[in-house]
Amino acid sequence: MIPMDHYELLAALFDYPGPDLPARVAEARAHVESRYEHAEPALKAFADLLPGDGGPILTDAELDEAQELFTRSFQVQAVTTLDIGYIAFGDDYKRAEVLVNLRREHRAAGIDCGSELADHLPNVLRLLARWKDEEIVVEFVEMIFHPALEEMVREFGEQQTEARNAVYQKYNKTLIATSQDRALVYRNALVTLLHIVRHDFGIGPSGRPEETSPFLASIGRELDIEEKGAGHKPSTAVPPPQPQQRIYGIGKLT
């Protein structure tokens, strides 16, 4: 099995930003440049769009801006979520099975998930770096992780962004003002990761057609509940996610 230690470096790109974010990005770039030339342009674009003057530490003002970009991308008015299991399965019970199995694997690998769930992207990347069972790793990446990454990248697309903004504007939500390039800064980090995963595991694009994602659907549901209260039927019917039928967990872990 190929060395997987670089996933520890990539995990740091998706942690909540701290003052050392530029140093984390520089360390990841040094590794990517030496092994994944095709992925380096996207990572360079990510670095160039982050606040700061190129130094290893962010000032307080730069850190505030970096944290706002992260929050916009993954938390408030989020472009996507970092929870891989939710991207793959939505609210389906299969996600609960995946979480149980991942928690067991995290414990075995000595990984502290902190306040996040076991399927949170940085936690999953750290697990990939330490997982010893090649058969499980390959099945997890091919059937759950890679399709979820593709979906996350798609969520940064123009069509999805317009649909998301339309949902918020429908409910008179104030959109966080920022430039289009800055708003999509984390797309570059995800594209970098997607290139590397495809290279490491020999996976090509899935070619799956566009569809309504469970994450974008959840935004509409949450705003419906906020406006109308619990127990009301959502104003827009959204089809449930349709994951591959044979996934009920992580392969032989179940």
C-alpha positions in Angstrom: 0.0 0.0 0.0 1.3 3.5 -0.8 2.4 5.7 2.1 -0.6 7.7 3.4 1.1 10.1 5.8 0.4 13.1 3.6 -3.3 12.9 4.5 -2.3 14.2 8.0 -0.9 17.3 6.3 -4.0 17.7 4.1 -6.3 17.3 7.2 -4.8 20.5 8.6 -6.2 22.5 5.6 -9.7 21.7 6.8 -9.3 22.4 10.5 -10.8 25.6 11.9 -8.2 28.3 11.0 -5.6 29.2 13.6 -2.8 31.7 13.4 -0.5 29.1 11.9 -2.7 28.4 8.9 -0.2 29.8 6.3 2.5 27.5 7.8 0.1 24.5 7.5 -0.6 25.3 3.9 3.1 25.8 3.1 3.9 22.4 4.6 1.2 20.7 2.5 2.4 22.5 -0.6 6.0 21.3 -0.1 4.7 17.8 -0.1 2.2 18.1 -2.9 4.8 19.8 -5.2 7.2 16.9 -4.8 4.6 14.1 -5.4 1.5 15.5 -7.0 2.4 18.2 -9.6 -1.1 18.0 -11.2 -2.7 18.9 -7.8 -0.3 21.8 -6.9 -2.0 24.6 -9.0 -5.3 24.2 -7.0 -3.4 24.3 -3.7 -1.5 27.4 -4.9 -4.8 29.1 -5.7 -6.0 28.2 -2.2 -2.9 29.7 -0.6 -3.1 32.8 -2.8 -6.7 33.5 -1.9 -6.2 33.2 1.9 -5.7 36.4 3.9 -2.2 37.3 4.8 1.0 38.6 3.2 2.7 35.2 2.7 4.2 35.0 6.2 3.8 31.9 8.4 1.5 33.5 10.9 -1.7 35.5 10.5 -2.3 38.7 12.2 -5.5 39.0 14.4 -7.3 40.8 11.6 -6.2 38.3 9.0 -7.2 35.4 11.3 -10.7 36.9 11.7 -11.0 37.0 7.9 -9.8 33.5 7.5 -12.2 32.2 10.1 -15.1 34.0 8.4 -14.2 32.4 5.1 -14.2 29.0 6.8 -17.5 29.7 8.6 -19.1 30.8 5.3 -17.9 27.7 3.5 -18.8 25.0 6.1 -21.0 26.4 8.9 -23.1 29.6 8.5 -24.7 30.0 5.1 -22.4 27.0 4.3 -21.5 25.9 0.8 -21.2 22.4 2.0 -20.7 20.4 5.2 -17.4 18.7 6.2 -19.3 15.6 7.4 -18.5 12.9 4.8 -21.2 10.5 6.0 -23.9 13.2 5.7 -22.8 14.1 2.1 -22.9 10.4 1.2 -26.2 9.3 2.9 -28.0 12.4 4.2 -30.2 11.5 7.2 -30.4 7.8 6.2 -29.7 5.2 8.9 -26.7 4.1 6.9 -24.8 7.1 8.1 -25.3 6.0 11.7 -23.8 2.7 10.8 -20.8 4.4 9.2 -20.3 6.6 12.2 -20.3 3.6 14.6 -17.7 1.8 12.5 -15.6 4.9 12.0 -15.6 5.7 15.8 -14.2 2.2 16.4 -11.5 2.7 13.8 -10.6 6.1 15.2 -10.2 4.5 18.7 -8.0 1.7 17.3 -5.8 4.3 15.5 -5.5 6.5 18.6 -7.2 9.4 17.0 -9.1 12.0 19.2 -12.0 13.3 17.2 -12.4 16.2 19.6 -15.8 17.9 19.4 -16.5 16.7 15.8 -18.1 13.5 14.6 -16.1 10.5 13.3 -17.0 11.3 9.7 -15.8 15.0 9.9 -13.3 15.4 7.0 -10.2 16.2 9.0 -10.8 13.2 11.2 -11.4 11.0 8.2 -8.1 12.2 6.6 -6.2 11.5 9.7 -7.7 8.0 9.8 -6.6 7.4 6.2 -3.1 8.3 7.2 -3.1 5.6 9.9 -5.4 2.9 8.7 -3.6 -0.4 8.3 -6.2 -2.6 6.6 -5.7 -1.9 2.9 -8.9 -3.7 1.8 -11.0 -1.6 4.1 -9.3 1.6 3.1 -9.8 0.9 -0.6 -13.5 0.0 -0.2 -14.2 3.1 2.0 -12.5 5.4 -0.4 -14.0 4.0 -3.6 -17.6 3.7 -2.3 -18.0 6.5 0.2 -15.1 8.9 0.5 -14.4 9.7 -3.2 -18.1 10.1 -4.2 -18.5 12.4 -1.2 -15.5 14.5 -2.3 -16.9 14.8 -5.8 -20.2 16.0 -4.3 -18.4 18.6 -2.1 -16.6 20.0 -5.1 -19.9 20.2 -7.1 -21.5 22.2 -4.3 -19.1 25.0 -5.0 -20.3 25.2 -8.6 -22.1 28.2 -10.1 -25.5 26.5 -10.4 -25.4 25.3 -6.8 -24.2 28.6 -5.5 -27.1 30.4 -7.2 -29.6 27.9 -5.9 -28.3 28.3 -2.4 -28.4 32.1 -2.5 -31.9 31.9 -3.8 -33.0 29.8 -0.9 -31.6 32.3 1.6 -33.0 35.3 -0.2 -36.4 33.7 -0.3 -36.4 33.8 3.5 -34.9 37.3 3.6 -31.6 36.1 5.0 -28.6 38.5 4.6 -25.9 37.0 2.5 -22.4 37.4 3.8 -20.7 39.8 1.5 -17.4 38.7 -0.1 -15.9 38.4 -3.5 -16.8 35.4 -5.6 -13.2 34.1 -5.6 -12.9 34.5 -1.9 -16.3 32.9 -1.3 -15.1 29.7 -3.2 -11.6 29.6 -1.7 -12.1 26.2 -0.1 -13.1 24.7 -3.4 -9.4 24.8 -4.3 -8.4 22.8 -1.2 -11.1 20.2 -2.0 -10.0 20.0 -5.7 -6.4 19.4 -4.5 -7.6 16.6 -2.2 -9.7 15.1 -5.0 -6.8 15.0 -7.4 -4.6 13.3 -4.8 -7.2 10.7 -3.9 -7.7 9.8 -7.5 -4.0 9.5 -8.1 -3.4 7.4 -4.9 -6.3 5.0 -5.5 -6.5 5.0 -9.3 -10.0 6.4 -9.5 -11.5 8.3 -12.3 -14.4 10.8 -12.3 -17.7 9.1 -11.6 -19.6 11.0 -14.3 -22.7 11.0 -12.1 -25.3 13.5 -13.3 -26.1 16.6 -11.3 -28.8 16.3 -8.7 -30.1 17.9 -5.6 -27.7 17.1 -2.7 -28.9 16.2 0.8 -26.9 19.1 2.2 -28.5 21.8 0.0 -31.9 20.2 0.6 -31.3 20.4 4.4 -30.8 24.2 4.1 -34.3 24.5 2.7 -35.7 22.3 5.4 -34.0 24.2 8.2 -35.3 27.5 6.9 -38.8 26.1 6.5 -38.7 25.0 10.1 -37.4 28.3 11.2 -40.1 30.2 9.4 -43.1 27.9 10.0 -42.1 25.9 13.1 -41.6 22.2 13.5 -44.2 19.8 12.2 -44.9 21.6 9.0 -44.4 20.1 5.6 -41.5 21.7 3.7 -42.5 24.1 0.9 -40.2 22.3 -1.6 -40.2 18.5 -1.9 -36.6 17.2 -2.3 -35.9 13.6 -3.4 -33.9 11.6 -0.8 -30.2 10.8 -1.6 -29.7 7.5 -3.5 -26.4 6.0 -2.4 -25.1 2.8 -3.9 -27.4 0.0 -2.7 -24.9 -2.3 -1.2 -23.3 0.2 1.2 -24.6 -0.4 4.7 -21.4 0.4 6.5 -17.8 0.0 5.8 -17.4 -3.3 4.1 -16.3 -6.1 6.3 -16.4 -3.9 9.4 -20.2 -4.5 9.6 
